[in-house]
């Protein structure tokens, strides 16, 4: 079981980018999915998460600019990032609560993808 993240890179302030994260392996069910970020010298923080029913939750710093969504058929979560600011620069990690073989529910992390916003 693994989460594979993609997207990000170098973006100018005010620009947009989209992150994707796909779960693969012997997965019976995908529960909550989310995105976290960690900037140098800072702790990892929640950016946004989404429940299986589509209920979303956002950090105050990204509300109105970022949108989280999911495609359960593809076991994929997305993060559309608009109006990017230099302070959004960080490594972004996806996380998913997965029910796997043996009906075990655990949290899994993706490998992290760098987003750098230039001013």
Buried (B, 14 or more C-beta within 10 A) or exposed (E): EEBBBBBBEEBEBEEEBBBBBBBEEEBEEBEBBBBBBBEEEEEBEBBBBBBEEEEBBBBEEBEEBBBBBBEEEEBBBBBBBBEBBEEBBBBBBBBBBBBBEEEEEEEBBBEBBEBBBEE
